Amino acid sequence: MNFSCKIKKFCDGMFVYDHLLEDEGAIHIPFALSFFVTITTIVGQLKQFLIDLKNHVCHEIPDINIEQMDVDKIMSPKFKRDMEGFGDITMRELLENLFGPFLDKTPLEFFCAIRDHIVQMVQYVVEIRKVLDNSKPELFGKYICRRIKEGNYDDVKENYAKWKKRHAEVTMEMFLAKQEQMLKTYLDKGIMRFEDSPTNKMMKIVDYDYHTAHLDCDFRDTEEYKKAYTKLMGYAIRNEGMLCINYNKYGKYVFNNYDKFSEGQKPALLELCVILDLIQEDMKELMSHEVNSVPMIQAMARAVEQTVVQGYWWASTAWAVVYRVYQMKGYTGSISQFVREVEEWPWQKKPAYECNYDAVCKPIRSGRLAGTPDGWVRSGASSQYAILGQELLNEFQKVELQLQK
Protein backbone atom coordinates (compact mmCIF):
# COMPACT_ATOMS: atom_id res chain seq x y z
CA MET A 1 0.00 0.00 0.00
CA ASN A 2 1.38 3.47 -0.88
CA PHE A 3 2.07 6.02 1.82
CA SER A 4 -0.83 8.27 0.79
CA CYS A 5 -3.35 5.51 1.47
CA LYS A 6 -1.70 4.65 4.76
CA ILE A 7 -1.73 8.26 5.93
CA LYS A 8 -5.41 8.54 5.07
CA LYS A 9 -6.21 5.31 6.90
CA PHE A 10 -4.16 6.44 9.89
CA CYS A 11 -6.16 9.69 10.02
CA ASP A 12 -9.39 7.72 9.59
CA GLY A 13 -8.32 5.52 12.50
CA MET A 14 -7.82 8.57 14.69
CA PHE A 15 -11.30 9.76 13.70
CA VAL A 16 -12.78 6.39 14.60
CA TYR A 17 -10.94 6.38 17.91
CA ASP A 18 -12.28 9.85 18.71
CA HIS A 19 -15.80 8.46 18.43
CA LEU A 20 -15.40 5.30 20.50
CA LEU A 21 -17.92 4.94 23.28
CA GLU A 22 -16.62 5.47 26.79
CA ASP A 23 -17.46 1.89 27.77
CA GLU A 24 -15.13 0.55 25.05
CA GLY A 25 -12.01 1.26 27.09
CA ALA A 26 -10.75 -2.31 26.65
CA ILE A 27 -9.75 -1.60 23.05
CA HIS A 28 -7.87 1.64 23.71
CA ILE A 29 -4.49 -0.05 24.04
CA PRO A 30 -4.88 -2.24 20.91
CA PHE A 31 -5.74 0.98 19.04
CA ALA A 32 -2.60 2.57 20.42
CA LEU A 33 -0.51 -0.38 19.27
CA SER A 34 -2.06 -0.19 15.83
CA PHE A 35 -1.34 3.52 15.63
CA PHE A 36 2.28 2.95 16.63
CA VAL A 37 2.88 0.19 14.09
CA THR A 38 1.16 2.15 11.30
CA ILE A 39 2.87 5.49 11.91
CA THR A 40 6.26 3.77 12.18
CA THR A 41 5.70 2.11 8.80
CA ILE A 42 4.53 5.38 7.24
CA VAL A 43 7.56 7.31 8.43
CA GLY A 44 9.84 4.59 7.03
CA GLN A 45 8.09 4.77 3.64
CA LEU A 46 8.24 8.57 3.54
CA LYS A 47 11.92 8.57 4.41
CA GLN A 48 12.71 6.17 1.54
CA PHE A 49 10.39 8.05 -0.84
CA LEU A 50 12.23 11.29 -0.14
CA ILE A 51 15.61 9.63 -0.70
CA ASP A 52 14.44 8.23 -4.06
CA LEU A 53 12.81 11.52 -5.03
CA LYS A 54 16.06 13.40 -4.47
CA ASN A 55 17.64 10.85 -6.81
CA HIS A 56 15.00 11.76 -9.45
CA VAL A 57 12.92 8.58 -8.98
CA CYS A 58 9.23 8.91 -8.11
CA HIS A 59 7.02 5.98 -7.07
CA GLU A 60 3.61 7.59 -6.56
CA ILE A 61 1.60 10.79 -6.75
CA PRO A 62 1.23 12.16 -3.20
CA ASP A 63 -2.53 12.07 -2.69
CA ILE A 64 -2.41 14.15 0.48
CA ASN A 65 -3.88 17.59 1.13
CA ILE A 66 -0.87 19.45 2.49
CA GLU A 67 -3.12 21.83 4.41
CA GLN A 68 -4.35 18.91 6.51
CA MET A 69 -0.83 17.97 7.55
CA ASP A 70 -1.13 19.49 11.03
CA VAL A 71 -0.25 17.39 14.08
CA ASP A 72 -3.03 18.84 16.23
CA LYS A 73 -5.59 18.14 13.49
CA ILE A 74 -4.40 14.55 13.08
CA MET A 75 -4.12 13.57 16.74
CA SER A 76 -7.31 12.67 18.59
CA PRO A 77 -7.71 14.71 21.82
CA LYS A 78 -9.54 11.74 23.31
CA PHE A 79 -6.53 9.50 22.62
CA LYS A 80 -4.26 11.56 24.85
CA ARG A 81 -6.84 11.76 27.63
CA ASP A 82 -7.34 8.00 27.55
CA MET A 83 -3.61 7.29 27.67
CA GLU A 84 -3.22 9.65 30.62
CA GLY A 85 -6.09 7.86 32.34
CA PHE A 86 -4.11 4.63 32.55
CA GLY A 87 -1.69 6.28 34.94
CA ASP A 88 1.70 4.66 35.49
CA ILE A 89 0.72 1.12 34.50
CA THR A 90 3.06 -0.06 31.75
CA MET A 91 2.24 -1.49 28.35
CA ARG A 92 3.87 -4.75 29.49
CA GLU A 93 1.41 -5.07 32.36
CA LEU A 94 -1.53 -4.23 30.17
CA LEU A 95 -0.65 -6.58 27.34
CA GLU A 96 1.45 -9.37 28.85
CA ASN A 97 -1.40 -11.84 28.49
CA LEU A 98 -1.69 -11.06 24.78
CA PHE A 99 1.78 -10.19 23.59
CA GLY A 100 4.19 -11.22 26.27
CA PRO A 101 7.24 -9.00 26.71
CA PHE A 102 6.67 -5.68 24.98
CA LEU A 103 7.76 -2.10 25.65
CA ASP A 104 8.57 -0.84 29.10
CA LYS A 105 6.75 2.39 28.46
CA THR A 106 3.77 4.01 30.07
CA PRO A 107 0.73 4.63 27.86
CA LEU A 108 1.51 8.36 27.92
CA GLU A 109 5.08 7.65 26.81
CA PHE A 110 3.60 5.47 24.09
CA PHE A 111 1.37 8.35 23.07
CA CYS A 112 4.38 10.68 22.92
CA ALA A 113 6.23 8.18 20.72
CA ILE A 114 3.29 8.07 18.32
CA ARG A 115 3.07 11.85 18.32
CA ASP A 116 6.79 12.13 17.55
CA HIS A 117 6.28 9.88 14.55
CA ILE A 118 3.35 11.96 13.38
CA VAL A 119 5.58 15.03 13.59
CA GLN A 120 8.07 13.21 11.36
CA MET A 121 5.30 12.18 8.99
CA VAL A 122 4.13 15.77 8.61
CA GLN A 123 7.69 17.00 8.10
CA TYR A 124 8.35 14.39 5.42
CA VAL A 125 5.12 15.13 3.56
CA VAL A 126 5.84 18.86 3.62
CA GLU A 127 9.41 18.31 2.42
CA ILE A 128 8.23 15.93 -0.32
CA ARG A 129 5.84 18.59 -1.56
CA LYS A 130 8.65 21.17 -1.57
CA VAL A 131 10.92 18.83 -3.55
CA LEU A 132 8.12 18.07 -6.02
CA ASP A 133 7.39 21.77 -6.45
CA ASN A 134 11.02 22.28 -7.50
CA SER A 135 11.45 19.10 -9.52
CA LYS A 136 12.11 19.16 -13.25
CA PRO A 137 9.12 18.40 -15.49
CA GLU A 138 10.81 15.21 -16.73
CA LEU A 139 10.20 13.60 -13.33
CA PHE A 140 6.44 13.86 -13.78
CA GLY A 141 6.59 12.77 -17.41
CA LYS A 142 8.57 9.64 -16.52
CA TYR A 143 6.08 8.75 -13.82
CA ILE A 144 3.10 9.16 -16.16
CA CYS A 145 4.79 7.00 -18.81
CA ARG A 146 5.55 4.30 -16.26
CA ARG A 147 2.01 4.31 -14.90
CA ILE A 148 0.62 4.00 -18.43
CA LYS A 149 2.92 1.06 -19.12
CA GLU A 150 2.56 -0.76 -15.79
CA GLY A 151 -0.97 0.13 -14.67
CA ASN A 152 -4.04 -2.05 -15.07
CA TYR A 153 -6.20 -0.55 -17.80
CA ASP A 154 -7.89 -3.73 -18.98
CA ASP A 155 -11.34 -2.12 -19.07
CA VAL A 156 -10.14 0.73 -21.27
CA LYS A 157 -8.37 -1.65 -23.65
CA GLU A 158 -11.31 -4.08 -23.79
CA ASN A 159 -13.84 -1.34 -24.60
CA TYR A 160 -11.60 0.01 -27.33
CA ALA A 161 -11.13 -3.46 -28.81
CA LYS A 162 -14.92 -3.97 -28.82
CA TRP A 163 -15.36 -0.70 -30.69
CA LYS A 164 -12.95 -1.83 -33.42
CA LYS A 165 -14.63 -5.22 -33.72
CA ARG A 166 -17.99 -3.61 -34.42
CA HIS A 167 -16.69 -2.33 -37.76
CA ALA A 168 -15.69 -4.33 -40.81
CA GLU A 169 -12.98 -1.73 -41.49
CA VAL A 170 -11.75 1.19 -39.40
CA THR A 171 -10.61 4.08 -41.58
CA MET A 172 -8.32 6.94 -40.70
CA GLU A 173 -11.30 9.27 -40.45
CA MET A 174 -12.95 6.92 -37.95
CA PHE A 175 -9.80 6.87 -35.81
CA LEU A 176 -9.66 10.68 -35.88
CA ALA A 177 -13.29 10.88 -34.80
CA LYS A 178 -12.80 8.27 -32.07
CA GLN A 179 -9.85 10.26 -30.73
CA GLU A 180 -11.93 13.43 -30.35
CA GLN A 181 -14.93 11.56 -28.94
CA MET A 182 -12.82 9.88 -26.25
CA LEU A 183 -11.30 13.24 -25.39
CA LYS A 184 -14.81 14.59 -24.83
CA THR A 185 -15.65 11.61 -22.63
CA TYR A 186 -12.79 12.40 -20.27
CA LEU A 187 -13.27 16.16 -20.36
CA ASP A 188 -16.86 15.51 -19.25
CA LYS A 189 -15.43 13.71 -16.21
CA GLY A 190 -13.93 17.01 -15.06
CA ILE A 191 -10.23 16.25 -15.47
CA MET A 192 -9.45 19.93 -16.20
CA ARG A 193 -11.48 21.39 -13.33
CA PHE A 194 -8.41 22.62 -11.42
CA GLU A 195 -6.58 24.16 -14.37
CA ASP A 196 -6.50 27.98 -14.54
CA SER A 197 -9.13 29.60 -16.75
CA PRO A 198 -7.91 30.19 -20.32
CA THR A 199 -7.42 33.68 -21.70
CA ASN A 200 -9.68 35.17 -24.34
CA LYS A 201 -6.81 34.85 -26.82
CA MET A 202 -6.47 31.13 -26.12
CA MET A 203 -10.22 30.67 -26.55
CA LYS A 204 -10.07 32.36 -29.95
CA ILE A 205 -7.08 30.53 -31.44
CA VAL A 206 -7.73 27.00 -30.14
CA ASP A 207 -8.79 24.50 -32.85
CA TYR A 208 -12.20 24.01 -31.28
CA ASP A 209 -14.04 23.79 -34.61
CA TYR A 210 -11.83 20.89 -35.68
CA HIS A 211 -12.57 19.09 -32.43
CA THR A 212 -16.34 19.55 -32.47
CA ALA A 213 -16.54 18.60 -36.16
CA HIS A 214 -15.53 15.06 -35.14
CA LEU A 215 -18.07 14.74 -32.33
CA ASP A 216 -21.48 13.12 -32.60
CA CYS A 217 -24.15 15.14 -34.36
CA ASP A 218 -26.16 15.45 -31.13
CA PHE A 219 -23.29 17.17 -29.32
CA ARG A 220 -24.53 20.10 -27.27
CA ASP A 221 -22.02 22.92 -27.29
CA THR A 222 -21.46 25.02 -24.16
CA GLU A 223 -19.00 27.71 -23.15
CA GLU A 224 -17.87 25.62 -20.18
CA TYR A 225 -17.02 22.69 -22.42
CA LYS A 226 -15.01 24.93 -24.75
CA LYS A 227 -13.10 26.21 -21.71
CA ALA A 228 -12.31 22.66 -20.63
CA TYR A 229 -11.10 21.78 -24.14
CA THR A 230 -8.95 24.93 -24.31
CA LYS A 231 -7.40 24.08 -20.95
CA LEU A 232 -6.50 20.57 -22.12
CA MET A 233 -4.96 21.88 -25.34
CA GLY A 234 -2.53 23.86 -23.19
CA TYR A 235 -0.97 20.45 -22.48
CA ALA A 236 -1.21 18.98 -25.99
CA ILE A 237 -0.35 19.50 -29.64
CA ARG A 238 -1.64 17.96 -32.84
CA ASN A 239 0.91 16.07 -34.87
CA GLU A 240 -0.19 14.59 -38.18
CA GLY A 241 -3.75 14.31 -36.94
CA MET A 242 -2.77 12.74 -33.62
CA LEU A 243 -3.49 14.48 -30.33
CA CYS A 244 -0.23 14.25 -28.38
CA ILE A 245 -0.21 15.15 -24.68
CA ASN A 246 2.95 16.59 -23.22
CA TYR A 247 3.40 14.18 -20.31
CA ASN A 248 5.91 16.44 -18.56
CA LYS A 249 3.50 19.37 -18.39
CA TYR A 250 0.38 17.27 -17.88
CA GLY A 251 2.14 15.22 -15.20
CA LYS A 252 2.96 18.39 -13.28
CA TYR A 253 -0.73 19.35 -13.38
CA VAL A 254 -1.76 15.89 -12.15
CA PHE A 255 0.78 15.93 -9.29
CA ASN A 256 -0.23 19.44 -8.21
CA ASN A 257 -3.94 18.65 -8.03
CA TYR A 258 -4.27 14.90 -7.52
CA ASP A 259 -5.52 15.09 -3.93
CA LYS A 260 -8.32 17.48 -4.96
CA PHE A 261 -9.98 15.05 -7.38
CA SER A 262 -12.65 12.64 -6.20
CA GLU A 263 -11.79 8.96 -6.04
CA GLY A 264 -13.98 8.44 -9.12
CA GLN A 265 -12.13 11.09 -11.13
CA LYS A 266 -8.56 10.02 -10.38
CA PRO A 267 -8.46 7.00 -12.74
CA ALA A 268 -9.66 9.20 -15.62
CA LEU A 269 -6.53 11.36 -15.43
CA LEU A 270 -4.36 8.57 -16.84
CA GLU A 271 -7.02 6.60 -18.71
CA LEU A 272 -7.18 9.48 -21.21
CA CYS A 273 -3.47 9.00 -21.95
CA VAL A 274 -3.95 5.25 -22.33
CA ILE A 275 -6.83 5.45 -24.81
CA LEU A 276 -5.08 8.12 -26.89
CA ASP A 277 -1.99 5.91 -27.07
CA LEU A 278 -4.09 2.94 -28.23
CA ILE A 279 -5.77 4.97 -30.97
CA GLN A 280 -2.51 6.49 -32.15
CA GLU A 281 -0.78 3.10 -32.36
CA ASP A 282 -3.53 1.95 -34.72
CA MET A 283 -3.36 5.17 -36.71
CA LYS A 284 0.38 4.75 -37.20
CA GLU A 285 -0.06 1.15 -38.29
CA LEU A 286 -2.73 2.11 -40.81
CA MET A 287 -0.59 4.94 -42.12
CA SER A 288 2.45 2.71 -42.54
CA HIS A 289 0.62 0.61 -45.13
CA GLU A 290 -0.13 3.52 -47.45
CA VAL A 291 1.98 6.55 -46.68
CA ASN A 292 4.05 7.93 -49.52
CA SER A 293 3.62 4.91 -51.77
CA VAL A 294 4.48 5.82 -55.36
CA PRO A 295 1.07 4.73 -56.76
CA MET A 296 -0.72 6.91 -54.21
CA ILE A 297 1.38 9.97 -55.05
CA GLN A 298 0.84 9.40 -58.75
CA ALA A 299 -2.90 8.99 -58.27
CA MET A 300 -3.09 12.17 -56.20
CA ALA A 301 -1.10 14.18 -58.74
CA ARG A 302 -3.27 13.00 -61.65
CA ALA A 303 -6.46 13.72 -59.65
CA VAL A 304 -5.26 17.27 -58.98
CA GLU A 305 -4.43 17.84 -62.67
CA GLN A 306 -7.82 16.53 -63.80
CA THR A 307 -9.82 18.70 -61.39
CA VAL A 308 -7.86 21.80 -62.47
CA VAL A 309 -8.62 21.06 -66.14
CA GLN A 310 -12.28 20.47 -65.27
CA GLY A 311 -12.49 23.95 -63.69
CA TYR A 312 -13.06 22.99 -60.05
CA TRP A 313 -10.16 25.11 -58.78
CA TRP A 314 -10.56 28.79 -57.83
CA ALA A 315 -7.53 29.79 -55.70
CA SER A 316 -4.49 28.50 -53.82
CA THR A 317 -6.72 27.62 -50.87
CA ALA A 318 -7.93 24.66 -52.95
CA TRP A 319 -4.70 22.95 -51.89
CA ALA A 320 -6.28 22.57 -48.44
CA VAL A 321 -8.83 20.25 -50.04
CA VAL A 322 -6.02 18.24 -51.64
CA TYR A 323 -4.33 17.93 -48.26
CA ARG A 324 -7.54 16.68 -46.59
CA VAL A 325 -8.27 14.14 -49.33
CA TYR A 326 -4.64 13.00 -49.16
CA GLN A 327 -5.10 12.49 -45.41
CA MET A 328 -8.20 10.41 -46.06
CA LYS A 329 -6.06 8.17 -48.21
CA GLY A 330 -3.57 7.66 -45.39
CA TYR A 331 -1.18 10.59 -45.60
CA THR A 332 0.36 11.45 -42.21
CA GLY A 333 2.65 14.36 -42.95
CA SER A 334 2.29 17.86 -41.54
CA ILE A 335 1.11 20.80 -43.64
CA SER A 336 4.68 22.04 -43.97
CA GLN A 337 5.83 18.62 -45.13
CA PHE A 338 2.96 18.40 -47.62
CA VAL A 339 3.82 21.79 -49.13
CA ARG A 340 7.43 20.70 -49.62
CA GLU A 341 6.53 17.31 -51.09
CA VAL A 342 4.05 18.72 -53.62
CA GLU A 343 6.97 20.35 -55.41
CA GLU A 344 8.44 16.87 -56.05
CA TRP A 345 5.27 15.11 -57.21
CA PRO A 346 5.45 13.50 -60.68
CA TRP A 347 3.54 16.27 -62.46
CA GLN A 348 2.58 16.10 -66.11
CA LYS A 349 1.29 19.66 -65.88
CA LYS A 350 1.71 21.30 -62.50
CA PRO A 351 -1.21 23.57 -61.43
CA ALA A 352 -0.62 27.30 -61.67
CA TYR A 353 -2.05 27.84 -58.20
CA GLU A 354 0.78 28.17 -55.67
CA CYS A 355 0.84 25.61 -52.87
CA ASN A 356 1.96 27.47 -49.74
CA TYR A 357 1.57 26.95 -46.02
CA ASP A 358 -0.91 29.76 -45.36
CA ALA A 359 -3.21 28.68 -48.17
CA VAL A 360 -3.46 25.17 -46.75
CA CYS A 361 -3.35 25.98 -43.05
CA LYS A 362 -6.26 28.39 -42.63
CA PRO A 363 -9.05 26.17 -44.07
CA ILE A 364 -7.65 23.11 -42.26
CA ARG A 365 -7.37 24.81 -38.87
CA SER A 366 -10.90 26.16 -39.16
CA GLY A 367 -12.21 22.61 -38.72
CA ARG A 368 -14.66 23.05 -41.61
CA LEU A 369 -12.93 20.37 -43.66
CA ALA A 370 -13.11 17.68 -40.99
CA GLY A 371 -14.82 14.45 -41.96
CA THR A 372 -15.80 13.65 -45.52
CA PRO A 373 -16.69 16.23 -48.21
CA ASP A 374 -20.43 15.54 -47.94
CA GLY A 375 -20.36 17.05 -44.45
CA TRP A 376 -18.16 20.09 -45.09
CA VAL A 377 -20.97 22.49 -46.01
CA ARG A 378 -22.79 21.63 -42.77
CA SER A 379 -19.54 22.42 -40.93
CA GLY A 380 -19.44 25.91 -42.46
CA ALA A 381 -17.31 25.42 -45.60
CA SER A 382 -18.42 26.84 -48.94
CA SER A 383 -19.85 24.41 -51.48
CA GLN A 384 -16.84 24.77 -53.80
CA TYR A 385 -14.65 23.05 -51.18
CA ALA A 386 -17.08 20.15 -50.91
CA ILE A 387 -17.45 19.80 -54.69
CA LEU A 388 -13.68 19.79 -55.24
CA GLY A 389 -13.21 17.28 -52.43
CA GLN A 390 -15.70 14.86 -53.94
CA GLU A 391 -14.25 15.25 -57.43
CA LEU A 392 -10.73 14.64 -56.15
CA LEU A 393 -11.90 11.43 -54.50
CA ASN A 394 -13.61 10.34 -57.72
CA GLU A 395 -10.59 11.11 -59.90
CA PHE A 396 -8.20 9.50 -57.40
CA GLN A 397 -10.23 6.30 -57.51
CA LYS A 398 -10.25 6.27 -61.33
CA VAL A 399 -6.49 6.80 -61.57
CA GLU A 400 -5.83 4.27 -58.81
CA LEU A 401 -7.76 1.60 -60.70
CA GLN A 402 -5.84 2.37 -63.91
CA LEU A 403 -2.50 2.10 -62.11
CA GLN A 404 -3.50 -1.27 -60.66
CA LYS A 405 -4.17 -2.77 -64.10
C-alpha positions in Angstrom: 0.0 0.0 0.0 1.4 3.5 -0.9 2.1 6.0 1.8 -0.8 8.3 0.8 -3.3 5.5 1.5 -1.7 4.7 4.8 -1.7 8.3 5.9 -5.4 8.5 5.1 -6.2 5.3 6.9 -4.2 6.4 9.9 -6.2 9.7 10.0 -9.4 7.7 9.6 -8.3 5.5 12.5 -7.8 8.6 14.7 -11.3 9.8 13.7 -12.8 6.4 14.6 -10.9 6.4 17.9 -12.3 9.8 18.7 -15.8 8.5 18.4 -15.4 5.3 20.5 -17.9 4.9 23.3 -16.6 5.5 26.8 -17.5 1.9 27.8 -15.1 0.6 25.0 -12.0 1.3 27.1 -10.8 -2.3 26.7 -9.8 -1.6 23.0 -7.9 1.6 23.7 -4.5 -0.1 24.0 -4.9 -2.2 20.9 -5.7 1.0 19.0 -2.6 2.6 20.4 -0.5 -0.4 19.3 -2.1 -0.2 15.8 -1.3 3.5 15.6 2.3 2.9 16.6 2.9 0.2 14.1 1.2 2.1 11.3 2.9 5.5 11.9 6.3 3.8 12.2 5.7 2.1 8.8 4.5 5.4 7.2 7.6 7.3 8.4 9.8 4.6 7.0 8.1 4.8 3.6 8.2 8.6 3.5 11.9 8.6 4.4 12.7 6.2 1.5 10.4 8.1 -0.8 12.2 11.3 -0.1 15.6 9.6 -0.7 14.4 8.2 -4.1 12.8 11.5 -5.0 16.1 13.4 -4.5 17.6 10.8 -6.8 15.0 11.8 -9.4 12.9 8.6 -9.0 9.2 8.9 -8.1 7.0 6.0 -7.1 3.6 7.6 -6.6 1.6 10.8 -6.7 1.2 12.2 -3.2 -2.5 12.1 -2.7 -2.4 14.1 0.5 -3.9 17.6 1.1 -0.9 19.4 2.5 -3.1 21.8 4.4 -4.4 18.9 6.5 -0.8 18.0 7.6 -1.1 19.5 11.0 -0.2 17.4 14.1 -3.0 18.8 16.2 -5.6 18.1 13.5 -4.4 14.5 13.1 -4.1 13.6 16.7 -7.3 12.7 18.6 -7.7 14.7 21.8 -9.5 11.7 23.3 -6.5 9.5 22.6 -4.3 11.6 24.8 -6.8 11.8 27.6 -7.3 8.0 27.6 -3.6 7.3 27.7 -3.2 9.7 30.6 -6.1 7.9 32.3 -4.1 4.6 32.6 -1.7 6.3 34.9 1.7 4.7 35.5 0.7 1.1 34.5 3.1 -0.1 31.7 2.2 -1.5 28.4 3.9 -4.7 29.5 1.4 -5.1 32.4 -1.5 -4.2 30.2 -0.6 -6.6 27.3 1.5 -9.4 28.9 -1.4 -11.8 28.5 -1.7 -11.1 24.8 1.8 -10.2 23.6 4.2 -11.2 26.3 7.2 -9.0 26.7 6.7 -5.7 25.0 7.8 -2.1 25.6 8.6 -0.8 29.1 6.7 2.4 28.5 3.8 4.0 30.1 0.7 4.6 27.9 1.5 8.4 27.9 5.1 7.6 26.8 3.6 5.5 24.1 1.4 8.4 23.1 4.4 10.7 22.9 6.2 8.2 20.7 3.3 8.1 18.3 3.1 11.8 18.3 6.8 12.1 17.5 6.3 9.9 14.5 3.3 12.0 13.4 5.6 15.0 13.6 8.1 13.2 11.4 5.3 12.2 9.0 4.1 15.8 8.6 7.7 17.0 8.1 8.3 14.4 5.4 5.1 15.1 3.6 5.8 18.9 3.6 9.4 18.3 2.4 8.2 15.9 -0.3 5.8 18.6 -1.6 8.6 21.2 -1.6 10.9 18.8 -3.5 8.1 18.1 -6.0 7.4 21.8 -6.5 11.0 22.3 -7.5 11.4 19.1 -9.5 12.1 19.2 -13.3 9.1 18.4 -15.5 10.8 15.2 -16.7 10.2 13.6 -13.3 6.4 13.9 -13.8 6.6 12.8 -17.4 8.6 9.6 -16.5 6.1 8.8 -13.8 3.1 9.2 -16.2 4.8 7.0 -18.8 5.5 4.3 -16.3 2.0 4.3 -14.9 0.6 4.0 -18.4 2.9 1.1 -19.1 2.6 -0.8 -15.8 -1.0 0.1 -14.7 -4.0 -2.1 -15.1 -6.2 -0.6 -17.8 -7.9 -3.7 -19.0 -11.3 -2.1 -19.1 -10.1 0.7 -21.3 -8.4 -1.7 -23.6 -11.3 -4.1 -23.8 -13.8 -1.3 -24.6 -11.6 0.0 -27.3 -11.1 -3.5 -28.8 -14.9 -4.0 -28.8 -15.4 -0.7 -30.7 -12.9 -1.8 -33.4 -14.6 -5.2 -33.7 -18.0 -3.6 -34.4 -16.7 -2.3 -37.8 -15.7 -4.3 -40.8 -13.0 -1.7 -41.5 -11.7 1.2 -39.4 -10.6 4.1 -41.6 -8.3 6.9 -40.7 -11.3 9.3 -40.5 -12.9 6.9 -37.9 -9.8 6.9 -35.8 -9.7 10.7 -35.9 -13.3 10.9 -34.8 -12.8 8.3 -32.1 -9.9 10.3 -30.7 -11.9 13.4 -30.4 -14.9 11.6 -28.9 -12.8 9.9 -26.3 -11.3 13.2 -25.4 -14.8 14.6 -24.8 -15.6 11.6 -22.6 -12.8 12.4 -20.3 -13.3 16.2 -20.4 -16.9 15.5 -19.3 -15.4 13.7 -16.2 -13.9 17.0 -15.1 -10.2 16.2 -15.5 -9.4 19.9 -16.2 -11.5 21.4 -13.3 -8.4 22.6 -11.4 -6.6 24.2 -14.4 -6.5 28.0 -14.5 -9.1 29.6 -16.7 -7.9 30.2 -20.3 -7.4 33.7 -21.7 -9.7 35.2 -24.3 -6.8 34.8 -26.8 -6.5 31.1 -26.1 -10.2 30.7 -26.5 -10.1 32.4 -30.0 -7.1 30.5 -31.4 -7.7 27.0 -30.1 -8.8 24.5 -32.9 -12.2 24.0 -31.3 -14.0 23.8 -34.6 -11.8 20.9 -35.7 -12.6 19.1 -32.4 -16.3 19.5 -32.5 -16.5 18.6 -36.2 -15.5 15.1 -35.1 -18.1 14.7 -32.3 -21.5 13.1 -32.6 -24.2 15.1 -34.4 -26.2 15.5 -31.1 -23.3 17.2 -29.3 -24.5 20.1 -27.3 -22.0 22.9 -27.3 -21.5 25.0 -24.2 -19.0 27.7 -23.2 -17.9 25.6 -20.2 -17.0 22.7 -22.4 -15.0 24.9 -24.8 -13.1 26.2 -21.7 -12.3 22.7 -20.6 -11.1 21.8 -24.1 -9.0 24.9 -24.3 -7.4 24.1 -20.9 -6.5 20.6 -22.1 -5.0 21.9 -25.3 -2.5 23.9 -23.2 -1.0 20.4 -22.5 -1.2 19.0 -26.0 -0.4 19.5 -29.6 -1.6 18.0 -32.8 0.9 16.1 -34.9 -0.2 14.6 -38.2 -3.8 14.3 -36.9 -2.8 12.7 -33.6 -3.5 14.5 -30.3 -0.2 14.3 -28.4 -0.2 15.1 -24.7 3.0 16.6 -23.2 3.4 14.2 -20.3 5.9 16.4 -18.6 3.5 19.4 -18.4 0.4 17.3 -17.9 2.1 15.2 -15.2 3.0 18.4 -13.3 -0.7 19.4 -13.4 -1.8 15.9 -12.1 0.8 15.9 -9.3 -0.2 19.4 -8.2 -3.9 18.7 -8.0 -4.3 14.9 -7.5 -5.5 15.1 -3.9 -8.3 17.5 -5.0 -10.0 15.0 -7.4 -12.6 12.6 -6.2 -11.8 9.0 -6.0 -14.0 8.4 -9.1 -12.1 11.1 -11.1 -8.6 10.0 -10.4 -8.5 7.0 -12.7 -9.7 9.2 -15.6 -6.5 11.4 -15.4 -4.4 8.6 -16.8 -7.0 6.6 -18.7 -7.2 9.5 -21.2 -3.5 9.0 -22.0 -3.9 5.2 -22.3 -6.8 5.5 -24.8 -5.1 8.1 -26.9 -2.0 5.9 -27.1 -4.1 2.9 -28.2 -5.8 5.0 -31.0 -2.5 6.5 -32.2 -0.8 3.1 -32.4 -3.5 1.9 -34.7 -3.4 5.2 -36.7 0.4 4.8 -37.2 -0.1 1.1 -38.3 -2.7 2.1 -40.8 -0.6 4.9 -42.1 2.5 2.7 -42.5 0.6 0.6 -45.1 -0.1 3.5 -47.4 2.0 6.6 -46.7 4.1 7.9 -49.5 3.6 4.9 -51.8 4.5 5.8 -55.4 1.1 4.7 -56.8 -0.7 6.9 -54.2 1.4 10.0 -55.0 0.8 9.4 -58.8 -2.9 9.0 -58.3 -3.1 12.2 -56.2 -1.1 14.2 -58.7 -3.3 13.0 -61.6 -6.5 13.7 -59.6 -5.3 17.3 -59.0 -4.4 17.8 -62.7 -7.8 16.5 -63.8 -9.8 18.7 -61.4 -7.9 21.8 -62.5 -8.6 21.1 -66.1 -12.3 20.5 -65.3 -12.5 23.9 -63.7 -13.1 23.0 -60.1 -10.2 25.1 -58.8 -10.6 28.8 -57.8 -7.5 29.8 -55.7 -4.5 28.5 -53.8 -6.7 27.6 -50.9 -7.9 24.7 -52.9 -4.7 23.0 -51.9 -6.3 22.6 -48.4 -8.8 20.3 -50.0 -6.0 18.2 -51.6 -4.3 17.9 -48.3 -7.5 16.7 -46.6 -8.3 14.1 -49.3 -4.6 13.0 -49.2 -5.1 12.5 -45.4 -8.2 10.4 -46.1 -6.1 8.2 -48.2 -3.6 7.7 -45.4 -1.2 10.6 -45.6 0.4 11.5 -42.2 2.7 14.4 -43.0 2.3 17.9 -41.5 1.1 20.8 -43.6 4.7 22.0 -44.0 5.8 18.6 -45.1 3.0 18.4 -47.6 3.8 21.8 -49.1 7.4 20.7 -49.6 6.5 17.3 -51.1 4.0 18.7 -53.6 7.0 20.3 -55.4 8.4 16.9 -56.0 5.3 15.1 -57.2 5.5 13.5 -60.7 3.5 16.3 -62.5 2.6 16.1 -66.1 1.3 19.7 -65.9 1.7 21.3 -62.5 -1.2 23.6 -61.4 -0.6 27.3 -61.7 -2.0 27.8 -58.2 0.8 28.2 -55.7 0.8 25.6 -52.9 2.0 27.5 -49.7 1.6 26.9 -46.0 -0.9 29.8 -45.4 -3.2 28.7 -48.2 -3.5 25.2 -46.7 -3.3 26.0 -43.0 -6.3 28.4 -42.6 -9.0 26.2 -44.1 -7.7 23.1 -42.3 -7.4 24.8 -38.9 -10.9 26.2 -39.2 -12.2 22.6 -38.7 -14.7 23.1 -41.6 -12.9 20.4 -43.7 -13.1 17.7 -41.0 -14.8 14.5 -42.0 -15.8 13.6 -45.5 -16.7 16.2 -48.2 -20.4 15.5 -47.9 -20.4 17.1 -44.5 -18.2 20.1 -45.1 -21.0 22.5 -46.0 -22.8 21.6 -42.8 -19.5 22.4 -40.9 -19.4 25.9 -42.5 -17.3 25.4 -45.6 -18.4 26.8 -48.9 -19.8 24.4 -51.5 -16.8 24.8 -53.8 -14.6 23.1 -51.2 -17.1 20.2 -50.9 -17.4 19.8 -54.7 -13.7 19.8 -55.2 -13.2 17.3 -52.4 -15.7 14.9 -53.9 -14.3 15.3 -57.4 -10.7 14.6 -56.1 -11.9 11.4 -54.5 -13.6 10.3 -57.7 -10.6 11.1 -59.9 -8.2 9.5 -57.4 -10.2 6.3 -57.5 -10.2 6.3 -61.3 -6.5 6.8 -61.6 -5.8 4.3 -58.8 -7.8 1.6 -60.7 -5.8 2.4 -63.9 -2.5 2.1 -62.1 -3.5 -1.3 -60.7 -4.2 -2.8 -64.1 
